[in-house]
Amino acid sequence: ARVKFPMDKNQFVDEIKKAHDLGWKRFDVVEIAAFTPERIKERVAKSDVIFVNGGNTYFLLNRMMHSGFADMLPELLKTKVYVGSSAGGTVVSKHFSSKLAKLYGEEDKLEADTNVQGLGYTDVLTKPHLNSPEFPERTMAWYDQIAKQIDAPLYAIDDNTAVKVVDDNVEVISEGKWKLYDSKS
């Protein structure tokens, strides 16, 4: 069966190439919308790293919930590392939800039945693609405006920046531009 996935597959291939260049050698692509929960768990259980790619954040989170993948993660993460790229990194925040779509100007990315809450693994919210040509609206001025309306630590990050979270320790790894908007400051 073919599963419709609203994402440019070229971006996915680019992410796999980057991971390979970092020294990752074996990959198993598991499209969670196409497999049963049992098959997903069986395939992911053989991995050391769970790499979740980007795309439509709301679609991804919805599929993670409906496929049973979100329910599997707590057990899987006892022995595995989660790496999220773009939307894959955004969905892990306890502060992400479909309610942000209006603030972000992304209502068109919502599915009719989408009312989802982030997975709750981090206390920070990331919004990637600062100054990206693919997202021309995501300038620092855009982030300055949305950050005022978010009651959570928000990391505006470009495509050369990662936010590493281990337990409650947050570290930014960057060769690019980023900014932390902390609502508590």
Salt bridges, closest charged atoms under 4 A:
GLU15 OE2 - LYS18 NZ 3.90
ASP28 OD1 - ARG43 NH2 2.46
GLU42 OE2 - ARG39 NH1 2.51
GLU75 OE1 - LYS78 NZ 3.12
GLU106 OE2 - LYS127 NZ 2.87
GLU106 OE2 - ARG138 NH2 2.97
GLU111 OE1 - ARG63 NH2 2.92
ASP123 OD1 - LYS94 NZ 3.20
ASP123 OD1 - HIS95 NE2 2.76
GLU137 OE2 - ARG138 NE 3.60
ASP144 OD1 - LYS179 NZ 3.65
ASP159 OD1 - HIS129 ND1 2.70
GLU171 OE1 - LYS164 NZ 3.99
